[in-house]
Amino acid sequence: MVRHFPTFLCAAVAGLVALGLVMLASTSAWVRGVEAPYHFLVRQAVMVGVGLVFAVVAAKVPLGWYRKLSALGFVVACVLLALCFVPGINVEIFGSKRWIQLGPLPQFQPSEMAKIVVVLCLATWFARWQTEVHTFWRGFVIPGLIAAVPVGLIAAETDVGTALSLSVAVGAIMFCVGTRLRYLVPTALLAMSGAAWYIVNNENRWSRIEAWLDLENPVHQLDKGMQQWRALLALGNGGPHGVGLGNGVEKFGTLTFAHIDFIFPVIGEELGLFATLAVVAAYVIIAISGCGIALAAATLFNRVLALGLTCCIVVPAMVNIGVTTAVLPNDGLPLPFVSYGGTSLVFSLAAVGMLVGIHRSVHSKKPVEFPLSRETRLAVKL
């Protein structure tokens, strides 16, 4: 069973990527302000190719190289995150400064790279100090500070959803390696209290909470709660079997960001309940396969890296599905492998490649041959 985890993982990811391209063909033609009807589909198809190259390279790179490059990657990730606040380089969209534009290079979202780098740095740290994971400084404070710098920069971009999902991944890593609960629990409670204070004192986010708590209010349906309300209508309209591919009506302007954050309700409207359950099942397969690869890993570094990469894929998916079904308040996290977004797709596929590489490192060991120091031959003379 363990040997087939990468097969299940790649099959689930391939299905999600293919579904994403199909749904982009259905939704991107109706995006306002874009002249070419399949502009987003073509760009996403190109990024699929780039992501596959990244995945193959990530699977082939020796895992020891990742450990050696973790410190450099941390510095590069923090610098790129800091560039999100530099005028002329940053790209602000709907009040969020999550993207940068460096000369002729395409628009880039550094937080997607930072997620993988944080996991890599924590895996390197705990592998170096695995005998001191129960201590206060090397088991909690220093790794917490390693994660806090990128998470703080991501939160300052007003990308709170990514910051919270990365924090969950960091917490899962520290819990699994053995960091003491007496350090983790108070810190988690303090972080949640700080997040609650920020939300209450932020007019935009608090209005989203109020709209989420009362979606049936017509005032909210035309304002902050419109996306989630229209998403529920789309899911209800689809029923068990859907209205047919391309026949959905909510994507015609009423369900904004139908090709990005709210592509899941369009799947439900056009392909039906069974398609949405298949999407959920695909992420469950990814979670089980990633955790299985982590459990089978031979070293602590590989185990922590596999667990963190799995969380970086699965946690945003859980949040996106929760938001689009009105289980959680509205936030701007895409659905991995399905939503439009080149940076997210490329680094998610790279994470899958790294998971496959971790599995290959376990099952590619060659048997050690011990040369004979003296050979004796016996013969029978007839």
Secondary structure as GFF3:
##gff-version 3
##sequence-region A 1 382
A	DSSP	three_ten_helix	2	4	.	.	.	ID=ss1
A	DSSP	alpha_helix	5	27	.	.	.	ID=ss2
A	DSSP	three_ten_helix	28	30	.	.	.	ID=ss3
A	DSSP	alpha_helix	39	60	.	.	.	ID=ss4
A	DSSP	alpha_helix	63	82	.	.	.	ID=ss5
A	DSSP	three_ten_helix	83	85	.	.	.	ID=ss6
A	DSSP	beta_strand	90	93	.	.	.	ID=ss7
A	DSSP	beta_strand	96	100	.	.	.	ID=ss8
A	DSSP	alpha_helix	110	128	.	.	.	ID=ss9
A	DSSP	three_ten_helix	130	132	.	.	.	ID=ss10
A	DSSP	alpha_helix	136	136	.	.	.	ID=ss11
A	DSSP	pi_helix	137	141	.	.	.	ID=ss12
A	DSSP	alpha_helix	142	156	.	.	.	ID=ss13
A	DSSP	alpha_helix	160	177	.	.	.	ID=ss14
A	DSSP	alpha_helix	181	201	.	.	.	ID=ss15
A	DSSP	alpha_helix	203	213	.	.	.	ID=ss16
A	DSSP	alpha_helix	218	221	.	.	.	ID=ss17
A	DSSP	alpha_helix	226	238	.	.	.	ID=ss18
A	DSSP	alpha_helix	263	271	.	.	.	ID=ss19
A	DSSP	alpha_helix	273	296	.	.	.	ID=ss20
A	DSSP	alpha_helix	300	324	.	.	.	ID=ss21
A	DSSP	alpha_helix	342	363	.	.	.	ID=ss22
###
